[in-house]
Amino acid sequence: MKKKHKLRKLAIKINKLTKNYPLREERWLFKSLFVKNNFFPVLKDINLTIYEGEKIGVIGDNGAGKTTLLKIISEITSPTKGVIKTFGKKVVSLIDLTAGFNLDFSGRENIYLNGVLLGMDRKTILTLEEKIIKFAELDEYIDQPLYTYSSGMILRLGFSVAIYANPDIFILDENFIVGDQHFQKKAYDHIEKLFNQGKTIIFSSHFLPLLKRLCNRFIWMDNGKIIKDGDIEVLREYQKKNQSIKMEKSPSNKYAEVFFAFLKKMPIGEKFIAPAGSGSMEPFIIKGDEVEVTRIDFNDLKKGNIIAFWSNEFKNVVIHRFYKLSKGKILTKGDNNIVADVGYVEKKNFLGIVTNF
């Protein structure tokens, strides 16, 4: 990143970081077993400087090394070579939410155990105890041993302790989403509040519109290396590279309902970026093109507007042109479609109008 940071304090400094995983190969020769140990490089000579208050989105295809980098920063795993410094700041990760829990302890006892491991003192934990229990929605189970909890209950407890630890540096990827749809939305709401504070946040996700909304710096990883580090242009370049990926195969489908809820609760006037998932709007909008969508009130919709709406069929945003209202039903069609579609768009799944493409 080519910006000057003379007046900003360091949060994380990484120098020549490498991570190898062993590969064990066994062969038999004349009834004798020979074992050959090879290594697979997951991270290769990473150099990275992160400043206090930065909101960093880590992008890249599956297997690029994103999660491994976050785990090393979070001290969940150790580097093979290299140096990482966090300059005395409290780091909390939402990657492994169950780390440090004891199954024989009650939920309440695990709040104290995990809280101490996250750098909280007993007095602080005592003050926050009831808030943590309430957020995790475990009131009637909190004094039962953890081995009686479902996996979802344990994850909710881990999430709740982590977010109340008040870290200086927050590490998370999209797998932090836990619980049912109700809890997932509550988790997203809280994370969004953290982004508005002065925390240093490193966030790896395939939700590119979400990263664009929340982050101000982007690190593009590929094959264990950082190949781009900079502002929004890095994200745009990555999106162009991947624009041929079909919308219905996008990794964001895993949490499609949460993604839709996030877009739907954006206030009127806010903007987000969405891909054109089909060629129905060609030649003006090509399949894979990014479009800017502005949230508007449904009642302000005008004939001819290019609209964005949520499709449960594709589990993503769809771009079409508003055609007309007919007997209370909304008709839309693509610019190269002869027949208008009816029934796909309703007030409840309407997101906004395309204001730039």
C-alpha positions in Angstrom: 0.0 0.0 0.0 1.5 3.3 -1.1 -0.1 5.6 1.4 2.0 7.4 4.1 1.4 6.3 7.6 3.9 8.4 9.6 1.3 9.5 12.1 -0.4 6.2 12.6 0.6 3.5 15.0 1.4 0.0 14.1 -1.0 -2.8 14.9 0.6 -5.8 13.2 4.0 -6.3 11.5 4.7 -9.5 9.6 8.1 -10.2 8.1 9.1 -13.0 5.8 6.3 -15.3 7.1 6.2 -18.9 5.8 3.9 -21.8 6.7 4.5 -25.3 5.6 2.4 -28.4 6.2 4.0 -31.8 6.2 3.1 -34.4 3.5 3.8 -38.0 4.5 4.5 -40.5 1.8 4.9 -44.2 2.6 6.4 -46.8 0.2 7.1 -50.5 0.6 10.2 -52.0 -0.9 11.2 -55.6 -0.3 8.8 -55.8 2.7 10.4 -52.7 4.3 8.6 -49.5 4.9 10.2 -46.3 3.8 8.7 -43.0 5.0 9.5 -39.8 3.1 8.4 -36.4 4.6 7.7 -33.6 2.2 6.3 -30.2 2.8 3.5 -28.3 1.2 3.9 -24.5 1.4 0.6 -22.7 2.4 2.1 -19.3 2.9 5.3 -18.1 1.1 7.4 -15.2 2.4 4.6 -12.9 3.5 5.5 -9.3 4.4 2.6 -7.2 5.7 2.2 -4.0 7.8 -1.2 -3.2 9.3 -2.0 0.1 11.1 -4.4 0.8 14.0 -7.9 1.3 12.9 -7.6 -0.2 9.4 -10.5 -2.3 8.1 -8.9 -4.9 5.9 -10.7 -7.3 3.6 -8.6 -10.4 2.6 -9.7 -11.8 -0.7 -8.7 -14.7 -2.9 -9.9 -18.0 -4.3 -10.3 -21.1 -2.1 -6.9 -22.4 -1.0 -5.1 -19.1 -1.5 -3.9 -19.1 2.2 -6.3 -16.6 3.6 -7.5 -18.6 6.6 -4.0 -19.8 7.4 -2.8 -16.2 7.5 -5.6 -15.2 9.9 -4.9 -18.2 12.1 -1.3 -17.3 12.5 -2.2 -13.7 13.3 -4.6 -15.1 15.9 -2.0 -17.5 17.3 -4.2 -20.5 16.6 -1.3 -21.9 14.6 2.4 -21.0 14.4 4.5 -20.0 11.4 7.2 -22.3 10.1 9.5 -19.3 9.5 9.2 -15.5 9.9 8.3 -13.0 12.5 4.9 -11.6 13.5 4.4 -8.8 16.1 1.1 -7.4 17.4 2.7 -4.6 19.5 1.0 -5.5 22.8 -2.5 -5.2 21.5 -5.3 -7.6 22.5 -6.2 -9.8 19.5 -9.5 -11.7 19.4 -10.4 -14.2 16.7 -13.8 -15.5 15.6 -12.2 -18.3 13.6 -12.2 -21.0 16.3 -15.0 -20.1 18.7 -14.6 -23.2 20.9 -10.9 -22.9 21.6 -10.2 -23.0 25.3 -13.6 -24.5 26.4 -13.8 -27.3 28.9 -16.7 -29.7 28.3 -16.9 -30.6 31.9 -17.3 -27.0 33.1 -20.7 -25.3 33.1 -21.4 -22.6 30.5 -20.9 -19.9 33.2 -17.6 -21.4 34.2 -16.5 -21.4 30.6 -17.3 -17.7 30.3 -14.7 -17.0 32.9 -12.2 -19.5 31.5 -12.5 -18.3 28.0 -12.6 -14.7 29.1 -9.3 -15.0 30.9 -7.8 -16.6 27.8 -8.9 -13.7 25.8 -7.2 -11.2 28.1 -10.2 -10.1 30.3 -9.8 -9.8 34.1 -12.2 -11.4 36.5 -13.8 -8.1 37.5 -14.6 -7.2 33.9 -16.0 -10.7 33.2 -18.2 -10.4 36.3 -19.6 -7.0 35.0 -20.3 -8.5 31.5 -21.4 -12.0 32.6 -25.2 -11.4 32.2 -24.8 -9.6 28.9 -22.8 -12.5 27.5 -25.4 -15.0 28.7 -28.3 -12.9 27.3 -26.6 -12.4 23.9 -25.9 -16.2 23.7 -29.6 -16.9 24.6 -28.5 -19.6 27.1 -30.2 -18.3 30.3 -31.8 -21.6 31.4 -28.8 -23.7 30.4 -25.9 -21.6 31.5 -25.2 -23.6 34.7 -25.3 -27.0 32.9 -22.1 -28.7 31.9 -21.0 -27.9 28.4 -21.1 -31.6 27.2 -24.9 -31.3 27.4 -24.9 -28.4 24.9 -25.6 -28.7 21.2 -22.8 -27.6 18.9 -24.8 -24.6 18.0 -25.2 -23.6 21.7 -21.4 -23.9 22.2 -20.7 -21.7 19.2 -23.1 -19.1 20.3 -21.4 -19.0 23.7 -18.0 -18.7 22.1 -19.1 -15.9 19.8 -20.7 -14.0 22.7 -17.6 -14.1 24.9 -15.4 -13.1 22.0 -17.4 -10.0 21.0 -17.5 -8.7 24.7 -13.8 -9.1 25.1 -13.4 -5.6 23.6 -10.3 -6.4 21.5 -8.1 -3.9 19.8 -7.6 -6.2 16.8 -10.5 -8.4 15.5 -9.9 -11.3 13.2 -12.8 -13.0 11.5 -13.9 -14.8 8.4 -17.4 -15.5 7.1 -17.5 -18.8 9.0 -18.0 -16.8 12.2 -21.8 -16.9 11.4 -23.3 -19.3 13.9 -26.7 -20.3 15.1 -30.1 -20.1 13.5 -31.1 -17.2 11.1 -32.3 -15.1 14.0 -28.9 -15.3 15.8 -27.0 -14.9 12.5 -28.7 -11.6 11.9 -27.9 -10.5 15.5 -24.3 -11.5 15.0 -24.0 -9.5 11.8 -25.6 -6.4 13.4 -23.0 -6.5 16.2 -20.1 -7.0 13.9 -21.2 -4.1 11.8 -21.2 -1.9 14.9 -17.6 -2.9 15.6 -16.6 -1.8 12.1 -17.9 1.7 13.0 -15.6 1.9 16.0 -11.8 2.4 16.0 -10.9 -1.3 16.0 -8.4 -2.8 13.7 -10.3 -5.5 11.8 -9.1 -8.1 9.4 -12.0 -9.8 7.6 -11.7 -12.7 5.0 -14.9 -13.3 3.1 -16.4 -14.2 -0.3 -19.2 -11.6 0.4 -17.5 -9.0 -1.9 -20.3 -6.4 -1.6 -20.1 -6.7 2.2 -16.3 -6.2 2.1 -16.7 -3.2 -0.2 -19.1 -1.6 2.2 -17.1 -2.3 5.4 -13.4 -2.3 4.5 -11.0 0.4 3.3 -8.0 -1.7 2.4 -7.9 -5.0 0.4 -5.3 -7.8 0.4 -5.5 -10.2 -2.6 -3.9 -13.6 -1.9 -3.2 -16.3 -4.4 -1.2 -19.5 -4.0 0.1 -18.5 -0.6 1.3 -15.1 -1.6 0.0 -11.5 -1.5 -0.2 -10.4 -5.1 -2.1 -7.1 -4.5 -2.5 -4.7 -1.5 -4.3 -1.5 -1.8 -7.6 0.4 -1.9 -10.9 -0.4 -3.7 -9.2 -0.9 -7.0 -7.7 -4.2 -5.7 -11.2 -5.5 -5.1 -12.4 -4.4 -8.5 -9.5 -6.1 -10.2 -10.2 -9.3 -8.4 -13.9 -9.1 -9.3 -13.1 -8.6 -13.0 -10.8 -11.7 -12.9 -13.6 -13.7 -11.4 -16.6 -12.3 -13.3 -17.0 -15.4 -15.4 -18.0 -17.4 -12.3 -21.7 -18.1 -12.4 -23.8 -16.4 -9.7 -25.5 -19.6 -8.6 -22.1 -21.2 -7.9 -20.8 -18.2 -5.8 -19.4 -19.2 -2.4 -21.7 -16.6 -0.8 -24.6 -19.0 -1.4 -23.7 -20.8 1.8 -25.1 -17.9 3.8 -27.5 -16.6 1.2 -30.3 -15.8 3.7 -28.0 -13.8 5.9 -26.6 -11.9 2.9 -30.1 -11.0 1.8 -31.1 -9.9 5.3 -27.9 -7.7 5.3 -28.9 -6.0 2.0 -32.5 -5.6 3.0 -31.8 -3.8 6.2 -29.6 -1.2 4.5 -31.2 2.2 4.9 -32.8 4.1 2.0 -30.2 6.0 0.0 -27.4 3.5 0.8 -25.5 1.8 -2.1 -24.1 -1.6 -2.7 -22.4 -3.5 -5.6 -24.0 -6.6 -7.2 -23.0 -8.7 -10.2 -25.3 -9.2 -13.2 -26.0 -12.9 -12.9 -27.4 -13.4 -16.4 -27.2 -12.0 -19.9 -30.8 -10.8 -20.0 -29.8 -7.1 -19.8 -27.3 -7.2 -22.7 -25.9 -5.3 -24.5 -26.1 -2.5 -21.8 -25.2 -4.8 -18.9 -23.0 -7.8 -19.7 -23.2 -11.0 -17.6 -20.7 -10.7 -14.7 -20.6 -6.9 -14.9 -20.7 -5.0 -11.5 -23.6 -2.6 -11.0 -24.2 -0.1 -8.3 -27.6 -0.4 -6.6 -29.2 2.3 -4.6 -31.8 1.5 -2.0 -35.1 3.3 -2.6 -38.6 3.0 -1.3 -40.7 0.6 -3.3 -43.4 3.2 -3.8 -40.8 5.5 -5.6 -40.2 2.9 -8.3 -40.8 4.2 -11.9 -41.4 2.4 -15.2 -38.2 1.8 -17.0 -36.0 1.7 -13.8 -33.4 -1.1 -13.8 -34.1 -2.8 -10.5 -32.3 -5.2 -8.2 -34.2 -7.9 -6.4 -33.5 -11.0 -4.4 -34.1 -14.4 -6.0 -34.6 -17.4 -3.8 -34.1 -19.6 -6.9 -30.5 -18.2 -7.5 -29.9 -17.3 -3.9 -28.5 -14.0 -5.0 -29.3 -10.5 -6.4 -30.9 -10.4 -9.9 -30.9 -7.4 -12.2 -34.0 -6.7 -14.4 -35.9 -3.7 -15.8 -39.2 -2.7 -14.2 -41.9 -3.1 -16.9 -45.3 -2.4 -15.3 -47.8 -3.2 -12.6 -50.6 -5.5 -13.7 -53.5 -6.4 -11.4 -51.3 -5.8 -8.4 -48.4 -7.9 -9.8 -45.0 -6.6 -10.7 -43.8 -7.4 -14.2 -40.1 -7.2 -15.1 -38.0 -8.3 -18.1 -34.5 -8.2 -19.4 -33.7 -5.8 -22.3 -33.4 -8.7 -24.7 -36.4 -10.7 -23.4 -39.6 -10.6 -25.5 -42.0 -11.7 -22.7 -42.1 -10.0 -19.3 -41.7 -12.1 -16.1 -44.4 -12.0 -13.5 -44.2 -13.0 -9.9 -40.5 -12.8 -9.3 -40.5 -9.4 -7.7 -42.5 -8.4 -4.6 -42.1 -5.7 -2.1 -40.5 -8.1 0.3 -37.6 -9.0 -2.0 -37.2 -5.7 -3.8 -33.7 -4.1 -3.0 -33.4 -1.0 -5.1 -32.6 0.5 -8.5 -29.4 0.3 -10.6 -27.8 3.8 -10.6 -24.5 3.0 -12.2 -23.1 0.3 -14.5 
